[in-house]
Amino acid sequence: MNNHPHKHDHHKMMLDDFKKRLWISLTLTVPILILSPTIQGLLGVSLTFRYDNYISFLISSVIFFYCGYPFLKGFKEELKERKPGMMVLIAVAITVAYAYSTAVVFGLEGMTFFWELATLIDVMLAGHWIEMRSIMGASKALEKLVELLPNTAHLKGDKGIRDIEISELKKGDIILIKPGEKIPSDGVIVEGEGHVDESMLTGESKPVKKKAGDTLVGGSINGNAAFDLRVERTGEDSYLAKVIKLVKEAQEQKSRTQNLADKAAFGLTLIGISVGVFTFASWMILKGDLSFAIERMATVMVITCPHALGLAIPLVVAISTSLSAKNGLLIRNRTAFENARKITTIVFDKTGTLTEGKFGVSFVQILYKNIDEKYLMKISASLESSSEHPIAKAITDRAKEMNIELIEVKDFKNMRGEGIAGIIDGKNIRVVSPGYLERNNIIFPKTNSVGTTVYILEDSKLLGSISLNDKIRKQSKNAIDTLHKMNIKCWMLTGDNEETAKEVSNELGLDGYFSQVLPHQKQQKIKELQKNNEFVAMTGDGVNDAPALAESDIGIAIGSGTDVAAETADIVLVNSDPDDIVTLIEFGKATHNKMLQNLFWATGYNVIAIPLAAGILYNQGILISPAVGAALMSLSTVIVAINAKLLQIKK
């Protein structure tokens, strides 16, 4: 996080340097214009004196070597990297103009180009300066994220409360957060309840209710209550630091579209040089006027500068990445994000994505005569207390409500996709799925309750079953309907039984579902869809979805709070809101369109400008001077920058 400001300082220094050179160049251009025979001719004034040419030469030398220095330096760097581009074209154009004019001053027959040279460098410096300001504007969004953290925290200790620097916070510290303050680090509420505004992280405008035991994210803003917070993550580990790192990486990452732009810029450079040389040769043959031929060649080269192209994509990238981060879309893979427009099928993991992932116990069935519900809940909750699964939480929560004391479990085992096992009081206890019973030929009565049912085994006796259900998210229906309108098919993957899957699928109007899928089979299902030429996005909330997220064309992880769980996903949705998938696809499309518009603008104007610069309509009296050429080039750059700034997220 700390290396960011240095990069910014470097940009700032370069910006100031360009500004200084620009002002000096503009000031020195005035006497050159006054002394120029061409300009005097236009104004109908004649001002000549001895050595006026030499004075123009001296002033122009300062402009060329001092104000033109960034271009000459860039020329050297581009050649060193064997990547001729914009700087090569500018440098060749200004060097030819300067060298030729100097030769004229010292005796060669012809006309000097000093005023063209000066105005050309003016326009180039101005264009670069405007461009750098735009780029800095885009990286400022990152700094706004950095600024979300306050500087100090109120640490609670034996001697009361004292203010300390954020950097001094350690895991486990208890800090007080006063009403209206920014939350200094990620942590868990120990005491207090109230509302917190997390809009800067999620884009969600309404404050979220928080109470003891809930997690707060550093950078969010406290409402009107006071909290005691136990610090969990600080510095580089904090959620905000991870987001900033992701945004930075995404801004620096090149997508296929960017590679296309790089190729186009390289192509334009080659076109510029070859058309320039061809123009020079043609006019020498047709007109035999050296200074005219040089002027045409310089103008062609200046106009061809792939300036706007160099900016076309990076600006859109910078703006789209920071806009996404502010709206709860974290992009980890640019190409995937720009490909969102190609999605034809989205596969949703059910639990925690389409549904809230919060199970509740709906029904307990006793299947063994000597036990009661309390005993069944006691052993299953004791076993489940070692598991992370949402079902486990529902069972242990129910046991808490029934004031059941849990017992110690030995040899706890997680049987992947089938259930869990352990030893309680010397007995082998298992909580398993119906699929496990089927595979092991254990006869069991089917329950008619909708939802998930788990069965409890003691040694080989079937003691009973617990049924749970999971609520469908309010936003799921809306998201699925919108995706259907966009001609995207929606499928669901779930480890749950056929009945539950069918019910959820019918309620949401899905195109199909796969039920009772084990984690490693999820990947297979994605492959099956891809074989039918579907461009598949997978949406899941984590651990068991990782292989499928990696397999899919675009992996979208549901962030469910602060855990940037999705190491395998291309895009992370901070809010666990299926509606954000629609936002993501539309914004991906909008970003890609902006890039194409910019590519079109940046290359399209060349098609008209280059032939005019080469003097194709010379006989009709239409000629573009080098300075007008430079102005046209700068204009295309500014248009590209403004167009990028117009990019918006629609929610």
C-alpha positions in Angstrom: 0.0 0.0 0.0 2.8 2.3 0.8 4.5 2.2 -2.6 1.6 3.9 -4.2 2.3 7.6 -3.3 5.8 7.3 -4.8 4.4 6.5 -8.1 2.1 9.4 -7.8 5.0 11.8 -6.8 6.9 10.6 -9.9 3.8 11.5 -12.1 3.5 14.8 -10.4 7.2 15.7 -11.0 6.9 14.7 -14.7 3.7 16.8 -14.9 5.5 19.9 -13.4 8.5 19.3 -15.7 6.3 19.3 -18.8 4.4 22.4 -17.6 7.7 24.3 -17.1 9.0 23.3 -20.5 5.7 24.2 -22.1 5.7 27.8 -20.6 9.3 28.4 -21.7 8.6 27.1 -25.1 5.5 29.3 -25.5 7.4 32.4 -24.4 10.3 31.7 -26.8 7.8 31.0 -29.6 6.7 34.7 -29.6 9.9 36.3 -31.0 10.3 33.4 -33.5 6.8 34.1 -34.9 7.6 37.8 -35.1 10.8 37.2 -37.0 9.3 34.6 -39.3 9.0 35.8 -43.0 5.9 33.6 -43.5 4.0 35.2 -40.5 5.2 38.7 -41.5 3.8 38.0 -45.0 0.4 36.9 -43.5 0.3 40.1 -41.4 1.6 42.3 -44.2 4.5 43.5 -42.0 8.1 43.6 -42.9 10.6 43.4 -40.1 14.1 42.5 -41.2 17.5 43.3 -39.8 21.0 41.9 -40.0 21.5 38.6 -38.3 17.7 38.1 -37.7 18.1 34.6 -39.0 20.8 33.8 -36.5 18.6 35.1 -33.6 15.8 32.8 -34.8 18.4 30.0 -34.9 19.6 30.6 -31.4 16.1 30.8 -29.9 15.0 27.7 -31.8 18.0 25.8 -30.6 16.9 26.4 -27.0 13.4 25.3 -27.9 14.7 22.2 -29.7 17.2 21.0 -27.1 15.5 22.1 -23.9 11.8 22.0 -24.7 12.1 19.1 -27.1 14.3 17.1 -24.7 11.5 14.8 -23.5 10.9 13.7 -27.1 14.6 13.2 -27.9 15.0 11.2 -24.7 11.9 9.1 -25.5 13.3 8.4 -29.0 16.4 7.0 -27.4 14.4 4.8 -25.0 12.1 3.5 -27.6 14.9 2.5 -29.9 16.8 0.9 -27.0 13.7 -1.3 -26.3 13.3 -1.9 -30.0 9.7 -0.6 -29.8 9.6 2.4 -32.1 6.5 4.5 -31.4 5.2 8.0 -30.8 8.5 9.4 -29.5 10.4 8.2 -32.6 7.9 9.9 -34.9 8.0 13.2 -33.0 11.7 13.2 -32.6 12.4 12.4 -36.3 9.9 15.2 -37.4 11.4 17.9 -35.1 15.1 16.8 -35.8 14.5 17.0 -39.6 12.9 20.4 -39.3 15.7 21.8 -37.0 18.6 20.3 -39.0 17.3 21.5 -42.3 16.5 25.1 -41.0 20.0 25.3 -39.4 21.5 24.3 -42.8 19.5 27.1 -44.5 20.7 29.7 -41.9 24.3 28.7 -42.7 24.0 28.9 -46.5 21.8 26.2 -47.9 19.3 27.4 -50.5 15.7 27.2 -49.1 13.3 28.3 -46.4 13.7 28.0 -42.6 11.1 26.1 -40.5 11.7 27.7 -37.2 8.2 28.9 -36.5 6.8 25.5 -37.5 9.3 23.8 -35.3 8.4 26.0 -32.3 4.7 25.7 -32.6 5.0 22.0 -33.2 6.9 21.5 -29.9 4.4 23.8 -28.1 1.4 21.7 -29.2 3.2 18.4 -28.4 4.1 19.5 -24.9 0.6 20.7 -24.3 -0.8 17.4 -25.6 1.5 15.4 -23.3 0.6 17.6 -20.4 -3.1 17.2 -20.8 -2.7 13.5 -21.3 -0.7 13.1 -18.1 -3.3 15.1 -16.2 -6.0 12.7 -17.4 -3.9 9.7 -16.3 -3.3 11.2 -12.9 -7.0 11.8 -12.6 -7.6 8.1 -13.1 -5.1 7.0 -10.6 -6.5 9.4 -8.0 -9.5 7.1 -7.6 -7.0 4.7 -6.0 -5.8 7.3 -3.6 -9.4 8.0 -2.6 -9.5 4.4 -1.5 -6.3 4.8 0.5 -7.6 7.9 2.2 -10.6 5.9 3.5 -8.7 4.9 6.6 -8.4 7.4 9.4 -5.0 8.2 10.9 -5.6 7.4 14.5 -7.5 4.9 16.7 -8.8 5.1 20.3 -7.1 2.2 22.1 -8.7 0.9 25.3 -6.2 -0.1 27.9 -5.9 -0.5 31.7 -5.3 3.2 32.1 -8.3 4.3 30.0 -8.4 5.3 26.4 -5.5 6.8 24.4 -5.1 7.8 20.8 -2.5 5.9 18.8 -1.4 5.9 15.1 -3.2 3.3 13.0 0.2 1.7 12.2 0.6 0.8 15.9 -2.6 -1.3 16.0 -2.1 -5.0 16.7 -4.4 -8.0 16.3 -6.4 -8.4 19.5 -6.4 -4.7 20.5 -9.7 -3.4 21.7 -10.5 0.0 20.2 -13.4 2.4 20.7 -15.2 3.7 17.7 -17.2 6.9 18.3 -20.3 7.9 16.4 -19.6 9.3 13.0 -16.0 8.1 12.9 -14.3 6.0 10.2 -13.5 2.5 11.2 -9.7 2.2 11.4 -9.3 -1.6 10.8 -11.1 -4.8 10.2 -12.4 -6.4 13.4 -15.2 -7.9 15.4 -17.7 -6.0 17.5 -17.3 -6.8 21.2 -19.9 -4.4 22.5 -22.5 -2.0 21.1 -24.9 -2.1 18.3 -25.9 0.4 15.6 -25.7 1.1 11.8 -22.6 1.3 9.7 -22.2 2.8 6.2 -20.3 0.4 4.0 -21.1 2.2 0.7 -17.5 3.0 -0.2 -16.7 -0.8 -0.3 -19.9 -2.1 -1.7 -21.7 0.7 -3.4 -24.7 -0.2 -1.3 -26.1 3.1 0.0 -28.2 2.0 3.0 -26.4 1.6 6.3 -26.1 -2.0 7.6 -27.2 -3.0 11.1 -24.3 -4.3 13.2 -24.2 -5.9 16.6 -21.8 -7.7 18.9 -20.1 -10.6 17.1 -20.5 -9.0 13.6 -17.5 -8.0 11.5 -16.7 -4.4 10.6 -14.5 -3.4 7.7 -11.8 -0.8 8.0 -12.8 2.3 6.0 -16.5 2.0 6.5 -18.2 4.8 8.5 -19.9 4.4 11.9 -23.5 5.8 12.3 -24.8 7.2 15.6 -23.8 4.5 18.1 -20.4 3.7 19.8 -18.8 0.3 19.3 -16.0 -1.5 21.0 -14.0 -3.4 18.3 -11.5 -6.2 18.6 -8.9 -5.7 15.9 -8.6 -8.8 13.6 -6.7 -7.6 10.6 -4.4 -4.6 10.2 -2.2 -3.0 7.5 -1.5 -5.1 4.5 -3.9 -7.9 5.6 -6.9 -5.6 5.9 -9.7 -5.9 3.4 -9.1 -2.4 2.1 -5.4 -3.1 1.5 -6.4 -6.2 -0.5 -8.9 -4.2 -2.5 -6.3 -1.5 -3.3 -3.8 -4.2 -4.3 -6.4 -5.9 -6.6 -7.4 -2.6 -8.2 -3.7 -1.7 -8.8 -2.9 -5.0 -10.3 -6.0 -4.9 -12.5 -5.0 -1.4 -13.7 -1.6 -2.6 -14.6 -2.8 -5.7 -16.3 -3.0 -5.8 -20.0 -6.1 -7.3 -21.6 -6.4 -8.6 -25.2 -7.9 -5.3 -26.2 -4.9 -3.4 -24.9 -2.6 -5.7 -26.8 -4.6 -4.9 -29.9 -4.0 -1.2 -29.3 -0.3 -1.8 -28.8 -0.1 -3.6 -32.2 -2.1 -0.8 -33.8 0.3 1.8 -32.3 3.3 -0.1 -33.6 1.6 -0.4 -37.0 0.9 3.3 -37.1 4.5 4.2 -36.3 5.7 2.1 -39.2 3.0 3.6 -41.5 4.1 7.1 -40.3 7.7 6.5 -41.1 7.1 4.8 -44.5 4.4 7.3 -45.7 6.7 10.1 -44.5 9.6 8.8 -46.6 7.3 8.1 -49.5 5.8 11.7 -49.3 9.3 13.2 -49.2 10.5 11.2 -52.2 7.3 12.0 -54.2 7.5 15.8 -53.7 11.2 15.8 -54.5 10.4 14.2 -57.9 7.2 16.2 -58.6 8.3 19.6 -57.3 12.0 19.4 -56.6 11.5 21.8 -53.6 13.5 20.4 -50.7 12.0 22.6 -48.0 8.4 21.8 -49.2 9.1 18.1 -49.3 10.6 18.2 -45.7 7.6 20.1 -44.4 5.2 17.6 -45.9 7.2 14.7 -44.5 7.3 16.3 -41.0 3.6 16.9 -41.0 2.8 13.3 -42.0 4.9 12.0 -39.2 3.4 14.3 -36.6 -0.1 13.5 -37.6 0.5 9.7 -37.5 1.8 9.9 -33.9 -0.1 7.1 -32.2 -0.6 9.4 -29.2 -4.4 8.9 -28.8 -3.8 5.2 -29.4 -1.4 5.0 -26.5 -4.1 6.5 -24.3 -7.2 4.9 -25.8 -7.2 1.8 -23.7 -5.2 2.6 -20.5 -7.5 5.5 -19.6 -10.6 3.3 -20.0 -8.9 0.6 -17.9 -8.0 2.9 -15.1 -11.4 4.5 -14.9 -13.4 1.3 -15.2 -11.3 -0.5 -12.6 -11.7 2.2 -10.0 -15.4 2.7 -10.8 -15.9 -1.1 -10.4 -14.1 -1.1 -7.0 -16.3 1.7 -5.7 -19.4 -0.4 -6.7 -18.3 -3.6 -5.2 -17.0 -5.3 -8.3 -13.3 -6.3 -7.8 -11.7 -7.2 -11.1 -8.7 -9.6 -10.9 -8.6 -10.5 -14.6 -9.1 -7.7 -17.1 -9.6 -10.0 -20.1 -12.3 -12.0 -18.3 -14.1 -8.7 -17.4 -14.0 -7.4 -21.0 -15.3 -10.8 -22.1 -18.3 -10.6 -19.9 -20.3 -9.5 -23.0 -19.8 -13.0 -24.5 -21.4 -14.9 -21.7 -24.2 -17.3 -22.9 -24.7 -19.4 -19.8 -24.3 -18.6 -16.1 -24.0 -21.4 -13.6 -24.9 -20.5 -10.0 -23.9 -22.4 -7.0 -27.2 -22.6 -4.9 -26.2 -22.2 -1.3 -25.0 -18.7 -0.4 -25.4 -17.4 -4.0 -29.0 -17.8 -5.1 -30.0 -18.5 -1.5 -28.9 -16.7 1.7 -26.9 -19.6 2.9 -28.5 -19.2 6.3 -30.1 -22.5 7.2 -32.7 -23.0 9.8 -33.7 -26.3 11.4 -37.3 -26.9 10.1 -38.0 -30.5 11.4 -36.5 -33.2 13.5 -37.5 -36.8 13.0 -36.7 -39.6 15.5 -36.1 -43.0 13.9 -34.8 -45.0 16.9 -37.1 -45.8 19.8 -34.9 -45.2 22.9 -33.9 -41.5 22.2 -35.5 -38.1 22.3 -35.0 -34.9 20.2 -32.7 -33.4 22.9 -30.3 -36.3 22.7 -30.3 -36.3 18.8 -29.6 -32.5 18.8 -26.9 -32.9 21.5 -24.8 -35.4 19.6 -25.3 -33.9 16.2 -24.5 -30.3 17.4 -21.4 -31.5 19.3 -20.1 -33.1 16.1 -21.2 -30.2 13.9 -19.5 -27.6 16.2 -16.1 -28.6 14.5 -17.5 -28.0 11.0 -17.6 -24.7 9.0 -20.6 -25.7 6.8 -23.8 -23.5 6.9 -25.7 -26.6 7.9 -23.4 -27.0 10.9 -24.2 -23.4 12.0 -27.9 -24.0 11.8 -27.7 -27.2 14.0 -25.5 -25.6 16.6 -27.6 -22.5 16.7 -30.7 -24.6 17.3 -28.9 -26.5 20.1 -28.0 -23.1 21.7 -31.7 -22.1 21.7 -32.5 -25.4 23.4 -29.8 -24.7 26.0 -28.0 -28.0 25.2 -24.5 -28.4 26.6 -22.2 -29.8 23.9 -19.9 -32.8 24.5 -16.3 -33.5 23.5 -15.7 -35.0 20.1 -12.6 -37.1 19.3 -11.1 -38.0 15.8 -13.3 -35.5 13.9 -13.3 -36.2 10.2 -14.8 -34.3 7.2 -16.0 -36.8 4.6 -16.0 -34.5 1.5 -19.5 -33.9 0.1 -20.9 -36.7 2.2 -20.9 -35.6 5.8 -18.8 -35.6 9.0 -17.8 -38.2 11.5 -16.3 -38.4 15.0 -16.2 -40.4 18.3 -18.5 -39.3 21.1 -18.5 -41.3 24.4 -16.7 -44.1 22.6 -19.4 -44.4 20.0 -18.9 -43.7 16.3 -21.2 -40.8 15.3 -21.8 -39.7 11.8 -24.0 -36.9 10.3 -24.4 -37.7 6.7 -26.3 -36.9 3.5 -29.0 -39.2 2.0 -26.6 -39.9 -0.8 -24.2 -41.5 1.7 -26.9 -43.8 3.0 -27.8 -44.8 -0.5 -24.2 -45.6 -1.5 -23.8 -47.7 1.7 -27.1 -49.5 1.2 -28.6 -48.2 4.5 -32.4 -48.2 4.3 -34.0 -44.9 5.5 -37.4 -43.3 5.3 -37.5 -40.4 2.9 -38.8 -37.2 4.5 -41.3 -35.1 2.7 -40.0 -31.8 4.0 -38.5 -29.6 1.3 -34.9 -28.5 2.0 -31.8 -30.4 3.0 -32.0 -33.4 5.3 -29.1 -34.9 7.2 -29.2 -38.3 8.9 -27.5 -39.2 12.2 -25.9 -42.6 12.6 -24.5 -44.1 15.9 -22.2 -47.0 15.0 -24.5 -48.6 12.5 -27.9 -47.6 14.0 -29.9 -44.9 12.2 -31.0 -42.5 15.1 -33.0 -39.9 13.2 -32.9 -37.0 10.7 -32.8 -33.2 10.9 -34.3 -31.2 8.0 -33.2 -27.7 7.3 -34.1 -25.1 4.7 -32.4 -22.1 3.2 -34.2 -18.9 2.1 -33.9 -17.7 -1.5 -32.4 -14.3 -1.8 -34.8 -11.5 -2.6 -32.6 -10.3 -5.5 -32.2 -13.7 -7.1 -35.5 -13.7 -9.0 -34.9 -10.2 -10.4 -31.4 -11.1 -11.5 -32.4 -14.3 -13.3 -35.3 -12.5 -15.1 -32.9 -9.7 -16.3 -30.3 -12.3 -17.4 -33.0 -14.1 -19.4 -33.9 -10.8 -21.1 -30.3 -10.6 -22.1 -30.6 -14.1 -23.7 -28.4 -15.7 -21.1 -29.2 -19.2 -19.8 -29.2 -19.7 -16.1 -28.3 -23.0 -14.5 -27.8 -24.1 -10.9 -25.4 -26.5 -9.3 -26.0 -27.9 -5.9 -25.0 -30.7 -3.6 -28.6 -30.8 -2.3 -31.2 -33.4 -3.2 -33.4 -33.4 -6.3 -36.6 -32.1 -4.5 -34.8 -29.0 -3.1 -33.0 -28.3 -6.3 -36.3 -28.6 -8.3 -38.2 -26.3 -6.0 -35.6 -23.6 -6.1 -35.2 -24.0 -9.9 -39.0 -23.7 -10.4 -39.4 -20.7 -8.1 -36.6 -18.8 -10.0 -37.5 -20.1 -13.5 -34.0 -21.5 -14.2 -33.1 -23.2 -17.4 -32.0 -26.3 -15.6 -30.1 -27.6 -12.6 -27.6 -30.3 -11.5 -28.4 -31.7 -8.1 -26.4 -33.9 -5.6 -23.2 -32.8 -7.2 -20.0 -33.4 -5.2 -17.4 -30.6 -5.3 -15.1 -32.3 -7.8 -18.0 -33.0 -10.1 -18.9 -29.3 -10.4 -15.9 -28.8 -12.7 -17.2 -31.6 -15.0 -20.6 -30.0 -15.3 -18.9 -26.7 -16.5 -16.9 -28.7 -19.0 -20.1 -30.4 -20.3 -21.7 -27.0 -20.9 -18.6 -25.7 -22.6 -18.6 -28.6 -25.0 -21.9 -27.3 -26.4 -20.1 -24.1 -27.4 -21.5 -22.2 -24.4 -19.4 -19.3 -23.0 -19.8 -20.2 -19.3 -19.6 -18.0 -16.2 -19.6 -19.7 -12.8 -20.8 -17.9 -9.7 -20.0 -19.4 -6.3 -19.1 -18.4 -2.8 -15.9 -20.2 -2.2 -14.2 -23.3 -0.9 -15.9 -26.1 -2.8 -16.5 -24.0 -5.9 -12.9 -23.2 -6.6 -12.2 -25.9 -9.2 -15.4 -24.9 -11.1 -14.6 -21.2 -10.9 -11.2 -21.9 -12.4 -12.6 -24.2 -15.1 -15.3 -21.7 -16.3 -14.6 -19.0 -18.9 -15.3 -16.4 -16.3 -15.2 -17.2 -12.6 -17.3 -14.8 -10.4 -16.9 -15.2 -6.6 -19.5 -14.0 -4.2 -17.6 -12.1 -1.6 -20.0 -12.7 1.3 -18.5 -10.0 3.6 -14.9 -9.3 4.0 -13.2 -12.5 3.1 -11.6 -11.9 -0.3 -12.0 -15.7 -0.6 -11.8 -15.9 -4.3 -8.2 -16.6 -5.2 -9.4 -18.6 -8.2 -12.0 -16.2 -9.4 -11.6 -13.6 -12.1 -14.1 -11.2 -10.5 -15.2 -10.8 -6.9 -18.6 -9.4 -6.0 -18.2 -7.7 -2.6 -22.0 -7.6 -2.0 -23.4 -11.1 -2.2 -26.0 -9.8 -4.6 -26.9 -11.7 -7.7 -28.1 -8.4 -9.2 -24.4 -7.3 -9.3 -23.8 -10.0 -12.0 -26.1 -8.1 -14.3 -24.3 -4.8 -13.4 -21.0 -6.6 -14.1 -22.0 -7.9 -17.6 -23.4 -4.5 -18.6 -20.4 -2.6 -17.3 -18.1 -5.1 -19.0 -19.9 -4.4 -22.2 -19.8 -0.6 -21.7 -16.0 -0.8 -20.9 -15.3 -2.8 -24.0 -17.4 -0.5 -26.2 -15.6 2.6 -24.9 -12.3 0.9 -25.8 -13.5 0.2 -29.3 -14.8 3.7 -29.7 -11.4 5.1 -28.6 -9.5 2.8 -30.9 -11.8 4.0 -33.7 -11.2 7.6 -32.8 -7.5 7.2 -32.4 -6.9 5.5 -35.7 -9.9 6.7 -37.8 -8.9 10.4 -38.0 -5.5 9.3 -39.4 -7.3 7.9 -42.5 -8.4 11.4 -43.4 -5.5 13.4 -41.9 -2.5 11.5 -43.4 -3.4 11.9 -47.1 -4.1 15.6 -46.5 -0.8 16.0 -44.7 1.0 14.3 -47.5 -0.5 17.0 -49.8 -2.9 14.9 -51.8 -5.2 17.9 -52.3 -2.3 20.3 -52.9 -3.6 21.4 -56.3 -7.0 22.2 -54.7 -5.2 24.5 -52.3 -5.6 22.3 -49.2 -2.5 21.8 -47.1 -2.0 21.1 -43.4 0.9 22.8 -41.8 2.9 20.9 -39.2 1.4 22.9 -36.3 -2.1 22.2 -37.5 -1.1 18.6 -37.8 0.1 18.6 -34.2 -3.1 20.3 -33.1 -5.2 17.7 -34.9 -3.2 15.0 -33.2 -3.6 16.6 -29.8 -7.3 17.0 -30.4 -7.8 13.3 -31.1 -6.0 12.7 -27.8 -8.3 15.0 -25.9 -11.4 13.4 -27.5 -10.2 10.0 -26.4 -9.6 11.2 -22.8 -13.0 12.8 -22.6 -14.7 9.8 -24.0 -13.0 7.6 -21.4 -14.2 9.9 -18.6 -17.8 9.4 -19.8 -17.8 5.8 -18.8 -20.5 5.0 -16.2 -21.9 2.2 -14.1 -25.6 1.7 -14.3 -27.1 0.0 -11.3 
